[in-house]
């Protein structure tokens, strides 16, 4: 069985999918945009420019030989620069054009020499149509919840919090979003198997009318965990950490509201907010107590903050997975998150973390206050979170992905 995989990024989970097929001797080609590899002359040349070194390091992928890569880098480089220098609307337009251009390029590369193609949402419609012409089996990875679910969530939040609406947040539900969502629907219809990273994503697909038997769930794995669980200094305040874009989708505005209502004094608790602010700035004004705010930081520094924190908070309204959950638990820090994420696949409530109802500020306030009142339990939850991380590593994920794909392909071939 020969498998090609196409994704415009070299995100960590994408690398793991590629590596899974390579280890199983199934990999034919990995189609992507810009990546870094010791044998890729373009990335070696660009690394000579100091301002680009950080970006190139993030895109390093040297675990497979260069012969398996095919790349179309220019538009992704432009998009990456735009994301740092231009506003959200311009960046969004560049992203959209780049996604479609990448898809058309992959479609031209597809031929009957492969048995399976593994693609991703929104960047694969032309590729899927070409695959169907050659009777190639399609694995379609749905990274986020179904768009009808999120559109409903966003509209509810705009009604409840009108101040959330601006030109940038309207990108989530405007006419452009509707056009893109129709494209996603076409892709879903063409897929043979839809691969989800959480039971929550699967639930939203079923609510949208996708048949259960078409969907496969494999949660993403935990990063390499620390060796020993942490022990809190009980004389210190409890440190709550949030990391990631502070956006409507992640429910950051709900965390601000909950923190104001808790009104913890500095000796009780601290709140650390890490990441790019994507909400109206005034929502974060006048947060009481001790609040530490930082913009985007290097990943190595974030890992240190995970270890220093006592509780990670992700009050997400809709997250297809939420890799900050696994990152935090791998550093021995238990997580408060919602059922609208991979949380229920990874967390046993009050055993190795906490699951609350999405959008429910009262539930978030109650949970944070309970943690303050029962801080002596944090060491046990920290230990349990770390144990969970040890039990589901990337090597386990890769084996399960290969097993599922091999089984699905063989079943489809036998049935056909």
C-alpha positions as CSV (number, residue, x, y, z in Angstrom):
1,X,0.0,0.0,0.0
2,X,1.4,3.4,-1.1
3,X,0.2,6.5,0.7
4,X,0.8,10.2,-0.2
5,X,0.0,12.9,2.3
6,X,-0.6,16.6,1.6
7,X,-0.7,19.5,4.0
8,X,0.5,23.0,3.5
9,X,2.2,23.0,7.0
10,X,4.7,20.9,8.9
11,X,2.8,21.2,12.1
12,X,3.8,18.6,14.8
13,X,0.8,16.3,14.2
14,X,1.4,16.4,10.5
15,X,5.0,15.4,10.9
16,X,3.8,12.4,13.0
17,X,1.3,11.3,10.3
18,X,4.1,11.4,7.7
19,X,6.5,9.6,10.0
20,X,3.8,6.9,10.7
21,X,3.5,6.1,7.0
22,X,7.3,6.2,6.5
23,X,7.9,3.8,9.4
24,X,5.3,1.4,7.9
25,X,7.0,1.6,4.5
26,X,3.9,3.1,3.0
27,X,5.0,6.6,2.3
28,X,5.1,7.7,-1.3
29,X,5.3,11.5,-1.1
30,X,4.7,14.3,1.4
31,X,3.3,17.4,-0.4
32,X,3.8,20.6,1.6
33,X,4.9,24.2,1.3
34,X,7.9,25.5,3.2
35,X,10.0,23.2,5.4
36,X,13.5,23.0,6.7
37,X,15.8,20.0,6.0
38,X,19.6,19.6,6.0
39,X,19.3,18.4,2.3
40,X,16.9,21.1,1.2
41,X,19.1,23.8,-0.3
42,X,16.5,26.5,-0.2
43,X,16.0,26.3,3.5
44,X,19.8,26.0,4.1
45,X,20.2,29.2,2.1
46,X,17.5,31.1,3.9
47,X,18.9,30.0,7.3
48,X,21.8,32.3,6.6
49,X,19.5,35.3,7.2
50,X,19.3,35.9,11.0
51,X,15.7,37.2,11.0
52,X,14.5,33.9,9.4
53,X,16.4,31.5,11.7
54,X,13.5,31.2,14.2
55,X,10.9,30.5,11.5
56,X,13.1,28.0,9.8
57,X,13.7,26.2,13.1
58,X,10.0,25.9,13.6
59,X,9.6,24.2,10.2
60,X,12.5,21.7,10.7
61,X,11.6,18.1,9.6
62,X,14.6,15.9,9.1
63,X,13.2,12.6,10.2
64,X,12.6,11.3,6.7
65,X,14.9,11.4,3.6
66,X,14.5,14.5,1.3
67,X,13.4,12.3,-1.6
68,X,9.9,12.0,0.0
69,X,9.2,15.7,0.0
70,X,7.7,17.8,-2.8
71,X,7.2,21.5,-1.9
72,X,5.6,24.7,-3.1
73,X,7.0,27.2,-0.7
74,X,6.5,30.8,-2.0
75,X,2.9,31.5,-1.0
76,X,3.4,30.0,2.5
77,X,6.4,32.3,3.1
78,X,4.3,35.3,2.0
79,X,1.4,34.2,4.3
80,X,3.8,33.7,7.2
81,X,5.3,37.2,6.8
82,X,1.7,38.7,6.5
83,X,0.7,37.0,9.7
84,X,3.4,38.9,11.6
85,X,3.2,42.3,9.7
86,X,-0.3,42.8,8.4
87,X,-3.8,42.8,9.8
88,X,-6.1,39.7,10.1
89,X,-8.2,40.5,7.0
90,X,-5.2,40.8,4.6
91,X,-3.6,37.7,6.2
92,X,-6.8,35.8,5.8
93,X,-7.1,36.7,2.1
94,X,-3.5,35.5,1.5
95,X,-4.2,32.3,3.4
96,X,-7.3,31.5,1.3
97,X,-5.5,32.0,-2.0
98,X,-2.5,30.0,-0.8
99,X,-4.7,27.1,0.3
100,X,-6.5,26.8,-3.0
101,X,-3.3,27.2,-5.0
102,X,-1.7,24.4,-2.9
103,X,-4.7,22.2,-3.5
104,X,-4.6,22.7,-7.3
105,X,-0.8,21.9,-7.3
106,X,-1.3,18.7,-5.3
107,X,-4.1,17.6,-7.7
108,X,-1.7,17.9,-10.7
109,X,0.7,15.6,-8.9
110,X,-1.8,12.8,-8.1
111,X,-1.7,9.7,-10.2
112,X,-2.7,6.1,-10.1
113,X,0.6,4.9,-8.6
114,X,-0.7,5.4,-5.1
115,X,-3.4,3.6,-3.2
116,X,-4.3,6.1,-0.5
117,X,-4.1,9.9,-0.1
118,X,-4.3,11.6,3.3
119,X,-5.5,15.1,3.0
120,X,-6.8,17.9,5.3
121,X,-9.8,20.1,5.5
122,X,-10.2,23.1,3.2
123,X,-7.0,22.5,1.2
124,X,-8.0,19.4,-0.7
125,X,-11.1,19.7,-2.9
126,X,-9.3,19.5,-6.2
127,X,-7.0,16.8,-4.9
128,X,-10.0,14.7,-3.8
129,X,-11.7,15.0,-7.1
130,X,-8.5,13.9,-8.9
131,X,-8.1,11.0,-6.4
132,X,-11.7,9.8,-7.2
133,X,-10.8,9.8,-10.9
134,X,-8.1,7.3,-10.1
135,X,-10.1,5.3,-7.6
136,X,-7.6,6.3,-4.8
137,X,-8.8,5.8,-1.2
138,X,-9.2,9.1,0.6
139,X,-8.4,9.7,4.3
140,X,-9.6,13.2,5.1
141,X,-8.4,14.7,8.4
142,X,-11.0,17.0,10.0
143,X,-8.9,19.2,12.4
144,X,-11.8,21.4,13.7
145,X,-15.4,20.9,14.6
146,X,-18.0,21.0,11.9
147,X,-18.6,24.6,10.7
148,X,-22.3,24.6,11.5
149,X,-21.5,23.9,15.2
150,X,-19.0,26.8,15.4
151,X,-21.2,29.2,13.5
152,X,-23.9,28.6,16.0
153,X,-21.5,29.1,18.9
154,X,-20.1,32.3,17.5
155,X,-23.6,33.8,16.8
156,X,-24.6,33.0,20.4
157,X,-21.5,34.7,21.8
158,X,-22.1,37.8,19.6
159,X,-25.7,38.0,21.0
160,X,-24.5,37.6,24.5
161,X,-21.4,39.8,24.2
162,X,-22.0,42.3,21.4
163,X,-18.7,44.0,22.1
164,X,-16.9,40.9,20.7
165,X,-17.9,41.9,17.2
166,X,-15.4,43.7,15.0
167,X,-14.0,43.4,11.5
168,X,-11.7,40.6,12.5
169,X,-14.1,38.5,14.4
170,X,-16.7,38.8,11.7
171,X,-14.4,36.8,9.5
172,X,-15.7,33.8,11.4
173,X,-19.2,34.0,10.1
174,X,-19.3,36.4,7.1
175,X,-20.1,35.6,3.5
176,X,-16.5,34.5,2.9
177,X,-16.8,32.0,5.7
178,X,-20.0,30.6,4.2
179,X,-18.2,30.1,0.8
180,X,-15.3,28.3,2.5
181,X,-17.7,26.1,4.5
182,X,-19.4,25.0,1.3
183,X,-16.0,23.9,0.1
184,X,-15.5,21.9,3.3
185,X,-18.9,20.2,2.8
186,X,-17.9,19.1,-0.6
187,X,-14.6,17.7,0.7
188,X,-16.4,15.8,3.5
189,X,-18.8,14.2,0.9
190,X,-15.9,13.0,-1.2
191,X,-13.9,11.5,1.7
192,X,-13.9,7.7,2.2
193,X,-12.8,8.0,5.8
194,X,-12.9,11.2,8.0
195,X,-10.2,11.2,10.6
196,X,-10.9,13.2,13.8
197,X,-8.6,14.0,16.7
198,X,-11.4,14.1,19.3
199,X,-14.8,12.6,20.1
200,X,-16.1,16.1,20.2
201,X,-15.3,16.7,16.5
202,X,-17.0,13.5,15.6
203,X,-20.1,14.5,17.5
204,X,-20.3,17.8,15.6
205,X,-20.0,15.9,12.3
206,X,-22.8,13.5,13.2
207,X,-25.0,16.4,14.2
208,X,-24.3,17.8,10.8
209,X,-25.5,14.6,9.1
210,X,-22.3,12.7,8.5
211,X,-22.7,9.0,9.0
212,X,-21.1,7.5,12.1
213,X,-19.4,4.7,10.2
214,X,-17.5,7.1,8.0
215,X,-15.7,8.7,11.0
216,X,-12.6,7.4,12.8
217,X,-11.3,9.0,16.0
218,X,-7.6,8.9,17.0
219,X,-6.7,11.5,19.7
220,X,-3.3,13.2,19.2
221,X,-0.6,12.1,21.6
222,X,1.2,13.8,24.5
223,X,4.6,15.3,24.0
224,X,7.5,13.7,25.9
225,X,6.6,14.0,29.6
226,X,8.9,15.2,32.4
227,X,10.4,12.4,34.5
228,X,8.9,13.3,37.9
229,X,5.7,14.9,39.0
230,X,5.7,18.2,40.7
231,X,5.2,19.1,44.4
232,X,3.6,22.4,45.2
233,X,5.0,24.9,47.6
234,X,1.8,25.4,49.7
235,X,3.0,28.8,50.8
236,X,2.8,30.1,47.2
237,X,-0.4,31.3,45.5
238,X,-2.0,29.0,43.0
239,X,-0.9,29.9,39.5
240,X,-3.5,29.6,36.7
241,X,-2.1,29.6,33.2
242,X,-3.8,30.3,29.9
243,X,-1.7,30.1,26.7
244,X,-2.6,30.5,23.1
245,X,-4.4,33.1,21.0
246,X,-6.8,35.0,23.2
247,X,-9.8,34.6,21.0
248,X,-13.6,34.1,20.9
249,X,-13.1,30.4,19.9
250,X,-10.9,29.7,22.9
251,X,-13.3,31.4,25.3
252,X,-10.7,33.9,26.6
253,X,-13.4,36.5,27.2
254,X,-15.1,34.0,29.5
255,X,-11.9,33.6,31.5
256,X,-11.6,37.3,32.0
257,X,-15.2,37.5,33.3
258,X,-14.6,34.5,35.6
259,X,-11.4,36.0,37.0
260,X,-13.2,39.3,37.8
261,X,-16.0,37.4,39.6
262,X,-13.5,35.3,41.6
263,X,-11.7,38.4,42.8
264,X,-8.8,36.3,44.3
265,X,-6.3,38.3,46.3
266,X,-2.6,37.9,45.2
267,X,-1.8,35.6,48.1
268,X,-4.5,33.2,46.9
269,X,-4.0,33.0,43.2
270,X,-2.3,34.5,40.1
271,X,-3.4,34.5,36.5
272,X,-0.9,34.2,33.6
273,X,-2.2,35.1,30.2
274,X,0.2,34.2,27.4
275,X,-0.5,34.7,23.7
276,X,-1.7,37.1,21.0
277,X,-4.7,39.2,21.9
278,X,-7.4,38.8,19.2
279,X,-10.3,40.3,21.2
280,X,-11.1,43.9,21.8
281,X,-8.4,45.1,24.2
282,X,-10.9,46.7,26.7
283,X,-12.2,43.2,27.7
284,X,-8.9,42.6,29.4
285,X,-8.8,45.9,31.3
286,X,-9.1,46.1,35.0
287,X,-8.5,42.5,35.8
288,X,-8.2,42.3,39.6
289,X,-5.4,40.7,41.7
290,X,-2.1,39.6,40.2
291,X,-2.3,39.1,36.4
292,X,0.8,38.5,34.3
293,X,0.3,39.3,30.6
294,X,2.8,38.3,27.8
295,X,2.5,38.2,24.1
296,X,3.7,35.2,22.1
297,X,6.8,33.6,23.6
298,X,9.3,30.9,22.5
299,X,8.0,27.3,23.0
300,X,10.9,26.5,25.3
301,X,9.8,29.4,27.6
302,X,6.2,28.2,27.4
303,X,7.3,24.7,28.6
304,X,8.9,26.3,31.6
305,X,5.7,28.2,32.4
306,X,3.7,24.9,32.2
307,X,6.0,23.5,34.8
308,X,5.8,26.6,37.0
309,X,2.0,26.8,36.8
310,X,-0.3,24.8,39.0
311,X,-3.4,24.7,36.8
312,X,-3.8,25.3,33.1
313,X,-7.2,26.9,32.0
314,X,-8.7,26.4,28.5
315,X,-12.4,27.5,28.6
316,X,-12.7,26.8,24.9
317,X,-16.0,27.1,23.1
318,X,-15.0,24.8,20.2
319,X,-11.6,23.1,19.7
320,X,-11.0,20.1,17.5
321,X,-8.3,19.0,19.8
322,X,-6.4,21.6,21.9
323,X,-2.7,20.7,21.9
324,X,-2.1,22.9,25.0
325,X,-4.0,20.3,26.9
326,X,-1.5,17.5,26.2
327,X,1.5,19.9,26.5
328,X,0.4,21.0,29.9
329,X,-0.4,17.5,31.2
330,X,3.0,16.3,29.9
331,X,4.6,18.9,32.2
332,X,2.6,17.6,35.2
333,X,0.1,20.4,35.2
334,X,-3.6,19.4,35.3
335,X,-6.1,21.2,33.0
336,X,-9.5,22.8,33.3
337,X,-11.2,22.6,30.0
338,X,-14.6,22.0,28.4
339,X,-16.4,19.2,26.8
340,X,-16.0,21.0,23.4
341,X,-12.4,19.8,23.0
342,X,-10.3,16.6,23.3
343,X,-10.6,17.0,27.1
344,X,-13.1,14.2,27.5
345,X,-10.8,11.8,25.6
346,X,-7.9,12.6,27.8
347,X,-9.2,13.8,31.2
348,X,-11.2,12.0,34.0
349,X,-13.0,14.8,35.9
350,X,-11.3,15.5,39.2
351,X,-8.9,12.6,38.7
352,X,-6.3,14.1,36.3
353,X,-8.0,17.4,35.5
354,X,-11.4,19.0,35.2
355,X,-14.1,19.1,32.5
356,X,-16.7,21.9,32.6
357,X,-19.6,22.9,30.4
358,X,-18.5,25.2,27.5
359,X,-19.7,28.8,27.7
360,X,-20.7,28.4,31.3
361,X,-18.9,31.2,33.3
362,X,-20.6,30.0,36.6
363,X,-19.0,26.6,36.1
364,X,-15.6,28.1,35.5
365,X,-15.9,30.3,38.6
366,X,-17.0,27.4,40.7
367,X,-14.2,25.1,39.5
368,X,-11.5,27.7,40.1
369,X,-12.8,28.4,43.6
370,X,-13.0,24.7,44.4
371,X,-9.3,24.4,43.4
372,X,-8.4,27.2,45.7
373,X,-10.4,25.7,48.5
374,X,-8.9,22.2,48.0
375,X,-5.4,23.1,46.9
376,X,-4.0,20.1,48.9
377,X,-5.3,17.8,46.1
378,X,-3.2,19.4,43.4
379,X,-0.2,17.2,43.9
380,X,-2.3,14.1,43.3
381,X,-3.9,15.6,40.2
382,X,-0.4,16.6,38.9
383,X,0.8,13.1,39.3
384,X,-2.2,11.6,37.6
385,X,-1.9,14.1,34.7
386,X,1.7,13.1,34.2
387,X,0.9,9.4,34.3
388,X,-1.7,9.9,31.6
389,X,0.9,11.5,29.4
390,X,3.2,8.5,29.8
391,X,0.5,6.2,28.6
392,X,-0.2,7.8,25.1
393,X,3.0,8.8,23.4
394,X,3.6,9.7,19.7
395,X,4.9,6.2,19.0
396,X,1.6,4.8,20.2
397,X,-0.3,7.2,18.0
398,X,1.7,6.3,14.9
399,X,1.1,2.6,15.4
400,X,-2.6,3.2,15.9
401,X,-2.8,5.4,12.8
402,X,-1.1,2.8,10.7
403,X,-3.3,0.0,12.1
404,X,-6.5,1.9,11.4
405,X,-5.5,3.0,7.8
406,X,-4.3,-0.4,6.9
407,X,-7.5,-2.0,8.2
408,X,-9.8,0.6,6.5
409,X,-8.0,0.2,3.2
410,X,-8.1,-3.6,3.2
411,X,-11.8,-3.6,4.2
412,X,-12.6,-1.2,1.4
413,X,-10.7,-3.2,-1.2
414,X,-12.4,-6.4,-0.1
415,X,-15.8,-4.8,-0.2
416,X,-15.1,-3.3,-3.6
